[in-house]
Amino acid sequence: MSDFIFKRLLFLSLGLVCYFAYATGYTEPPSWGSWEKWGSQPDGTYFNPVLPADFSDIDCIRAGEDYYAISSTFQYSPGMVIIHSRNLIDWKIIGHAVTDIRQISPEMNWDRMDRYGRGI
């Protein structure tokens, strides 16, 4: 295929993508943290994200009809948030595995977190 034909096909393809995006009413997704709706909606639908927060390294289990998840949020105290859901959409914080991160180690206290500064 010649270079001229390839460029014309590429231009035509991009034009079709733009047309269909416009014709179907595509809108840009909201920037992170600026969404107006999230989770379940009154009409039975839901919007992503279902968890509009920083739940790092999340692990989820099911126990009967309930879902539980834990997140390793050690940058905050209390740490290791525990959340609960019955449908994997509506989540509620029910507690923390660690109420004070100094319980794990006194080195976790904010005024002693200088290991990087000492080259360790």
Number of C-alpha atoms within 10 A of each C-alpha: 5 6 8 9 10 11 11 11 12 12 11 12 12 11 12 12 11 12 11 11 12 11 9 8 8 10 8 6 8 9 7 9 9 9 13 7 13 15 16 18 11 6 6 6 8 15 14 12 15 15 15 14 9 9 16 13 9 14 12 13 11 13 7 7 8 12 16 19 19 22 19 16 18 15 11 12 15 16 20 24 23 21 19 21 17 14 11 17 17 16 19 13 13 11 15 17 14 17 14 17 20 15 11 10 9 12 14 16 14 11 8 9 11 12 9 7 7 6 6 6
